[in-house]
Amino acid sequence: MRRRHHFHIDHLGHSVSVTVQTGHKPVVEVLVDGKETGYVTAKDDGPLMVAVELPTDPPTSVTVRVTPGPGVPRCLLLAAPDGEGQVMAPRPY
């Protein structure tokens, strides 16, 4: 059964949202300020890394680490260059 899970965080004044669709082949979509900037389809429930850029001056590279399963998906925003993780809060919609 496919389910959608939503996550969000504000980072450096920008909105980063992630939708994780679970099921046979998990799908991850990353939005920055409402625009799609990353999309990945997985083969299993293993962790996925999605690299995106925030529209700062100069652009800031960050990575979203998604663990689609088993169980409830989890998302971390990894800020470059140190890769320190910030937990992305789940959203009920």
PLY file of the C-alpha trace (Angstrom):
ply
format ascii 1.0
element vertex 93
property float x
property float y
property float z
element edge 92
property int vertex1
property int vertex2
end_header
0.00 0.00 0.00
1.34 3.42 -0.97
1.32 6.28 1.55
2.60 9.84 1.38
4.63 11.36 4.19
5.54 15.06 4.30
8.49 16.76 6.04
9.56 20.40 6.33
12.35 22.64 7.63
13.35 26.29 7.21
17.08 26.69 6.56
18.95 29.94 5.82
15.64 31.70 5.18
14.41 29.11 2.67
11.66 26.51 2.88
12.71 22.90 2.25
9.88 20.36 1.94
10.10 16.64 1.25
7.37 14.21 0.19
8.14 10.51 0.61
5.78 8.09 -1.11
6.26 4.63 0.35
5.36 1.35 -1.30
7.01 -1.16 -3.61
9.30 1.55 -5.06
9.66 4.56 -2.73
9.59 7.98 -4.40
11.16 11.13 -2.89
10.41 14.68 -4.05
12.26 17.71 -2.65
10.91 21.26 -2.96
12.88 24.43 -2.18
10.67 27.51 -1.79
7.85 25.58 -3.49
9.87 24.57 -6.58
10.87 20.98 -7.29
14.65 20.69 -7.07
15.15 16.98 -6.48
13.38 13.72 -7.35
14.51 10.13 -6.72
12.91 6.71 -7.17
14.38 3.95 -5.00
14.56 0.18 -5.45
14.21 -0.63 -1.74
13.81 0.91 1.72
17.50 1.82 2.04
18.63 5.41 2.78
18.65 7.90 -0.11
20.71 11.06 -0.52
19.22 13.92 -2.58
21.54 16.86 -3.30
19.85 20.26 -3.78
20.89 23.92 -3.83
19.37 26.76 -1.84
19.00 30.01 -3.85
21.35 32.07 -1.68
24.12 34.31 -3.00
26.26 32.29 -3.72
24.05 29.15 -3.90
24.33 26.83 -0.88
24.53 23.08 -1.48
22.69 20.86 1.00
21.76 17.19 1.01
18.51 15.63 2.18
18.98 12.14 3.66
15.75 10.13 3.47
15.18 6.77 5.11
11.89 5.53 3.57
11.61 2.45 5.80
11.18 0.09 7.36
8.48 1.72 9.44
7.81 5.44 9.34
10.08 7.44 6.97
12.64 9.87 8.41
14.38 12.90 6.86
17.53 14.85 7.76
18.86 18.02 6.18
22.65 17.82 5.94
24.28 21.23 5.59
27.59 21.37 3.70
30.52 21.32 4.32
30.35 19.78 7.82
27.31 17.60 7.05
25.67 18.34 10.41
22.16 16.86 10.33
18.96 18.69 11.23
15.83 16.58 11.70
13.03 17.59 9.35
9.69 17.82 11.13
6.85 15.60 9.84
3.76 17.40 8.53
0.26 15.88 8.88
-1.11 16.88 5.42
0 1
1 2
2 3
3 4
4 5
5 6
6 7
7 8
8 9
9 10
10 11
11 12
12 13
13 14
14 15
15 16
16 17
17 18
18 19
19 20
20 21
21 22
22 23
23 24
24 25
25 26
26 27
27 28
28 29
29 30
30 31
31 32
32 33
33 34
34 35
35 36
36 37
37 38
38 39
39 40
40 41
41 42
42 43
43 44
44 45
45 46
46 47
47 48
48 49
49 50
50 51
51 52
52 53
53 54
54 55
55 56
56 57
57 58
58 59
59 60
60 61
61 62
62 63
63 64
64 65
65 66
66 67
67 68
68 69
69 70
70 71
71 72
72 73
73 74
74 75
75 76
76 77
77 78
78 79
79 80
80 81
81 82
82 83
83 84
84 85
85 86
86 87
87 88
88 89
89 90
90 91
91 92
